[in-house]
Each structure stands twice: as C-alpha cells, then as structure tokens.
Amino acid sequence: MKLAIDVMGFENDLSEAIKACRKFSQQNANVKFILIGDKAIIEKRLLPNDQFEIVHASEVIAMNENPVIAMRKTNSSMYKAIELVQQNLADGVLSAGSSSCYVPMTYMLLGLIKGINKPAFMPYLPTTNKRGFMMLDVGANKTCTALDLYHFAKIGSIYSEVIRNITKPKVGLINIGTEKGKGFAYQNEAYQLISEDPSINFVGFVEPRNLLSGPVDVAIADGYTGNITLKALEGGLSALKSVIKQEFKKPWNWLAALCSINVFKKVSRTFDYKNNAGAFVMGLQKNAVKTHGNADEQQFSSSIRMLHDAVEKNVIASINSVIGKK
C-alpha cells in the first residue's frame, strides 16, 4: 500500500506530518509513504533510517488561496499528491492544506462515483455511549438537494458497515426537530427518499443537541448545517473542558480534583478531536482524506489511520458496487 502525503501548506511545521508517517510505517511494514513537497526542506527533517519516497513540488497552496488559481498550480504539493492517486501511483492521499482548494481539486482530478452529484466531508465524532458516529456533509458543499442527502445516507451507511463493522447502522437526518414536516422542503424530500430505501436503517430526523448521546451511527446534513453543527459541538466540548479545569484550580476544589483526575483524563481523551482528526472526502472514485489545517503529529496519525483503513478494506469498491451501477 502506498499513501501520498502532502506535507506543505498547513499551519504547523511539516515535521509533524513526517513524524506521524514515521511512526505509522514502523507499526505497519506494508505501508509505504510518498512525501510531496519541497525536497530540500523535507530532507532536513528526515532521520537516517527513514525510507520515504519524496516527490518534489516547487509550489505551495496557501490557506487563503483562491480555488481557481490553486487549480492552475500543477506543481504544488497538493496537486501533485492528488495526481499520484489519479495516476494509480498511490492508493490514497492526505492533506492538511486549504479545504476550499482540496475538495474541488480532488473532485477535478479523481472524479465522482457514477450516480453521485457532489462529494462530502465526513469526520468521525465520539459519543457518550462510546459508539461514535460519522457525519456528512460538514463543509464540502454549502447547499445540497434532497437527492444529495439521500446519496450521503447511502455512502455513510456503507462506510459504517465496511469500515466500522456495524450491522444496519442507524442513519439520522439533522433537523431543528424530530417531527415529520420540520425544517425546509429539501429536508422533507430527503426524508421521503431515505425512508423509502429498505437498505438504509433510517431513524428519521435527529436534533444536533442529542448527537453526542449516540442516537445514530450516521448523521446527514447539507455542508452548511453540518459545519455549524460540528463547530458548535467541538466548541461546546472545549468550553466545558476549560470550565472544569478552572474549577479544579480553585483551592477548595483540590481534593475533588485529586479524586476525579483519572475520570477527567479519560473523558478528555474520549472527546479529544485530535484522536479522530481526519475527514474523508466521500463520493470520489479514489481515497482522499483531509485533516485540520493546524494538524500536529497526533492529528496526522489519526488521519493516516482513517485513510489506511479505507484503502485496506476497499470501501470505494463497496460504495461503487451499490451506487455506481445505477
């Protein structure tokens, strides 16, 4: 298995990406990494025993790059990394660069599975029942049609079955209420389409406030709604963690802190987004994962694991076999 890693164009030093690749390759001898970026800069971060293939790229896509201009930068690390997958020289690609450039670039170079109209960002989110769930779309598209949401439901369901080994994963459609008729017309049209497909274990509308309790295995939304939901959940968890830390620092709470520190650490690990930092670009004909723009070694590692599992279990073929034939 060969994985192409774009090591340029994100907020941290590229050594964070290299360290993650090094650690993963030590634990998975069958995985070979291709590092794409400025060769001279990459080589300065390597250790004597590193055996990474390096593809030189003379250009870098900036975080605030215009997507149209980015597509013209065919010598950029992002473009070359995706191109390796397009040319079957790598099995999957990972980047921490600009999301607004990465999505259209993967779409243009890798193409969509026949029958799918739009790609979707799909991350994993932890829940209180430790089951977790996949959510899509969280930002690849601002608007979606009812048919798009139906396709996302199919894709998310198949992914959960193949990668997460969940039998008949529960699928919910994010809305402002659980009653039929709530929300916009396209959401109700999507409700009808999804509920009529017997292959989808559809449980109906689900409210964002209930997601972390684990009512579904797959949560569906348009990119705008999904992105707001994701950021609200992450922000709420971060704020709660901060408040607890501040309370533990008060002298009269020291005894309580000592008694509960292990519990607090366990909860923090469970809801630490860095442990599941990758978002799959679903609907493409090839495997592509995007991680956070401020990714560190931990976030790169979790994203590499996500990409590796999808390649190993050939999830694209499973999705194509169901949707691509229609």
C-alpha positions in Angstrom: 0.0 0.0 0.0 1.3 3.5 -0.9 -0.1 6.6 0.6 0.6 10.1 -0.8 1.1 12.8 2.0 1.0 16.5 1.1 3.4 17.8 3.8 3.2 21.5 2.8 0.7 24.3 3.1 -0.6 23.9 6.7 -0.1 25.9 9.8 2.4 23.6 11.7 5.9 22.6 10.7 6.0 19.7 8.2 7.9 17.7 10.7 4.6 16.9 12.4 3.4 15.1 9.3 6.8 13.3 8.9 6.8 12.1 12.5 3.3 10.6 12.0 4.4 8.8 8.8 7.5 7.5 10.6 5.5 6.1 13.5 2.9 4.6 11.3 5.4 2.9 9.0 7.2 1.4 11.9 4.0 -0.2 13.0 2.8 -1.2 9.5 5.6 -2.5 7.4 3.3 -3.0 4.4 2.6 0.8 4.1 4.9 3.0 2.1 4.7 6.8 2.3 5.3 9.2 -0.5 6.0 12.7 0.9 5.2 15.6 -1.5 6.7 19.0 -1.0 9.9 20.9 -1.2 12.6 18.2 -1.3 15.3 20.2 0.4 13.1 21.1 3.3 11.7 17.6 3.7 15.2 16.0 3.7 16.3 18.3 6.6 13.5 16.7 8.7 14.4 13.1 8.0 16.3 10.6 10.1 19.0 8.3 8.8 16.7 5.3 8.9 13.7 6.9 7.1 12.9 5.3 3.8 10.3 7.6 2.4 9.9 8.3 -1.3 10.0 12.1 -1.9 8.2 13.8 -4.8 9.5 17.4 -5.2 6.9 20.2 -5.6 8.1 23.7 -6.2 4.8 25.4 -5.3 2.6 25.6 -2.2 -1.2 26.2 -1.9 -1.8 28.9 0.7 -4.6 28.6 3.2 -6.3 31.6 1.7 -5.7 30.6 -1.9 -8.4 31.1 -4.5 -9.5 27.7 -5.6 -9.5 28.7 -9.3 -5.9 29.9 -9.0 -4.9 26.8 -7.0 -6.1 24.5 -9.8 -3.5 26.2 -12.1 -0.7 25.4 -9.7 0.1 22.0 -11.1 3.5 22.0 -9.4 2.0 22.5 -6.0 2.4 19.8 -3.3 -1.4 19.4 -3.1 -1.9 19.0 -6.8 1.0 16.5 -7.2 -0.2 14.5 -4.2 -3.7 14.1 -5.7 -2.2 13.5 -9.1 -0.2 10.5 -7.8 -3.5 8.8 -6.8 -5.1 9.8 -10.2 -2.2 8.0 -12.0 -2.5 5.0 -9.7 1.0 5.6 -8.3 -0.6 5.9 -4.8 -3.6 4.3 -3.2 -4.8 7.3 -1.2 -4.0 10.9 -0.5 -3.9 13.0 2.7 -3.5 16.8 3.1 -3.8 19.4 5.8 -3.9 22.3 3.3 -6.8 24.5 2.3 -10.1 22.7 2.4 -11.6 25.1 -0.1 -8.9 24.1 -2.6 -8.6 20.4 -1.7 -12.2 19.5 -2.3 -12.5 20.9 -5.9 -9.0 19.6 -6.7 -9.8 16.1 -5.6 -13.2 16.4 -7.5 -11.5 17.5 -10.7 -8.6 15.0 -10.6 -10.2 12.0 -9.1 -13.8 12.3 -10.2 -17.0 11.2 -8.6 -18.5 7.8 -8.5 -21.1 7.4 -11.2 -24.5 8.4 -9.8 -23.2 10.8 -7.2 -23.5 14.6 -7.8 -21.4 16.0 -5.0 -18.6 15.0 -2.7 -19.0 15.3 1.1 -16.7 15.8 4.0 -17.2 13.0 6.6 -15.5 13.0 10.0 -16.0 10.7 13.0 -17.3 12.1 16.2 -17.2 10.4 19.7 -20.3 9.9 21.8 -21.1 9.3 25.5 -22.1 5.7 24.7 -18.6 5.1 23.2 -20.2 4.1 19.8 -19.4 7.3 17.9 -20.9 8.4 14.6 -20.0 9.6 11.2 -21.3 13.0 10.0 -21.6 14.2 6.4 -21.5 16.7 4.9 -19.6 19.1 7.2 -18.4 21.7 4.7 -17.7 20.4 1.2 -21.0 22.0 -0.1 -22.9 24.9 1.2 -26.2 23.7 -0.3 -27.5 20.2 -1.1 -30.5 18.8 -2.8 -32.7 16.1 -1.4 -31.0 13.6 -3.7 -27.6 14.6 -2.4 -28.7 13.9 1.1 -30.0 10.6 0.1 -26.7 9.7 -1.5 -24.9 10.8 1.6 -27.1 8.5 3.6 -26.2 5.6 1.3 -22.5 6.4 1.4 -22.3 6.9 5.2 -24.3 3.6 5.8 -22.0 1.6 3.5 -18.8 3.1 5.1 -20.1 2.3 8.6 -20.8 -1.3 7.6 -17.5 -1.9 5.8 -15.1 0.1 8.0 -16.8 0.2 11.4 -18.4 -3.3 11.1 -21.8 -2.0 12.2 -24.7 -4.2 11.1 -27.6 -2.0 9.8 -26.1 1.3 11.0 -28.7 3.8 12.2 -29.0 6.9 9.9 -30.5 10.2 11.0 -31.1 13.4 9.2 -30.1 16.6 11.2 -33.0 19.0 11.6 -34.4 21.5 14.1 -36.9 18.9 15.4 -37.7 15.2 15.2 -41.3 15.5 13.9 -42.0 14.9 10.2 -42.6 18.2 8.4 -40.0 20.2 10.3 -37.3 22.2 8.5 -37.0 23.0 4.8 -38.7 21.4 1.9 -35.5 19.7 0.7 -35.0 18.1 4.1 -38.5 16.6 4.0 -38.0 15.4 0.4 -34.8 13.8 1.6 -36.7 12.2 4.5 -39.0 10.6 2.0 -36.3 9.3 -0.3 -34.2 7.8 2.5 -37.2 6.2 4.3 -38.2 4.5 1.0 -34.9 2.7 0.7 -35.0 -0.6 2.6 -31.2 -0.9 2.6 -30.9 2.2 4.9 -31.8 1.8 8.6 -33.3 5.3 8.7 -34.5 6.5 12.2 -35.8 9.9 11.0 -34.9 13.4 11.9 -32.4 14.0 14.8 -31.6 17.2 16.6 -28.0 18.4 17.0 -28.3 18.6 20.8 -28.8 14.8 21.0 -26.0 13.7 18.7 -23.3 13.2 21.4 -25.5 10.8 23.2 -25.3 8.4 20.3 -28.8 8.1 18.8 -27.4 7.4 15.3 -24.3 5.9 13.6 -24.6 8.2 10.6 -25.8 11.9 10.8 -26.7 13.5 7.5 -26.8 17.2 6.7 -26.0 19.8 4.0 -22.5 21.2 4.3 -23.6 24.5 5.9 -25.7 22.8 8.5 -23.2 20.1 9.1 -20.3 22.5 9.5 -22.1 24.7 12.0 -23.2 21.6 14.0 -19.6 20.2 14.0 -18.1 23.5 15.2 -20.8 24.0 17.8 -20.2 20.5 19.2 -16.4 21.0 19.3 -16.7 24.5 20.8 -19.1 23.3 23.5 -16.9 20.4 24.5 -13.8 22.7 24.5 -15.6 25.3 26.7 -16.8 22.6 29.1 -13.3 21.2 29.4 -11.9 24.7 30.1 -14.5 25.4 32.8 -13.7 22.1 34.6 -10.0 22.9 34.5 -10.6 26.3 36.0 -12.8 24.9 38.8 -10.1 22.3 39.7 -7.5 25.0 40.1 -9.5 26.6 43.0 -8.0 25.6 46.4 -11.4 24.4 47.8 -11.7 22.0 44.9 -8.2 20.4 45.1 -9.5 17.4 47.0 -12.2 16.8 44.5 -9.7 17.3 41.7 -7.4 14.6 43.1 -10.2 12.2 43.4 -11.5 12.7 39.9 -8.4 13.4 37.9 -8.4 9.9 36.3 -12.0 10.3 35.3 -11.4 13.7 33.8 -8.4 12.5 31.8 -10.4 9.6 30.4 -13.3 11.9 29.4 -10.8 14.3 27.8 -9.2 11.5 25.7 -12.7 10.3 24.6 -13.7 13.7 23.3 -10.3 14.9 22.1 -10.9 15.7 18.4 -7.2 15.1 17.7 -7.8 11.4 18.1 -10.2 11.5 15.1 -9.0 14.5 13.1 -9.5 13.2 9.6 -12.4 13.9 7.4 -13.0 11.6 4.4 -13.9 13.2 1.1 -16.7 10.8 0.3 -18.2 10.1 -3.2 -14.8 10.2 -5.1 -13.5 7.3 -7.2 -10.3 7.3 -5.2 -9.4 7.6 -1.5 -8.8 11.2 -0.2 -8.7 12.4 3.4 -8.4 15.9 4.8 -7.1 16.8 8.2 -7.1 20.0 10.2 -5.1 23.0 9.0 -3.3 23.2 12.3 -2.6 19.4 12.4 0.1 18.1 14.7 1.6 14.6 14.8 -1.4 13.2 16.7 -3.9 14.6 14.2 -1.9 13.4 11.2 -1.6 9.9 12.8 -5.4 9.6 13.3 -6.0 10.8 9.7 -3.4 8.3 8.3 -5.2 5.5 10.1 -8.5 6.6 8.6 -7.0 6.6 5.1 -5.2 3.3 5.6 -8.4 1.5 6.8 -10.4 2.8 3.8 -7.7 1.6 1.4 -7.2 -1.8 3.1 -11.0 -2.6 3.2 -11.6 -1.1 -0.3 -14.5 1.0 0.8 -14.7 2.8 -2.6 -15.4 -0.5 -4.3 -18.2 -1.2 -1.9 -19.8 2.2 -2.5 -19.3 1.9 -6.2 -20.9 -1.6 -6.3 -24.1 -0.2 -4.8 -24.4 3.3 -6.2 -22.1 3.2 -9.3 -24.3 0.7 -11.1 -27.4 2.8 -11.0 
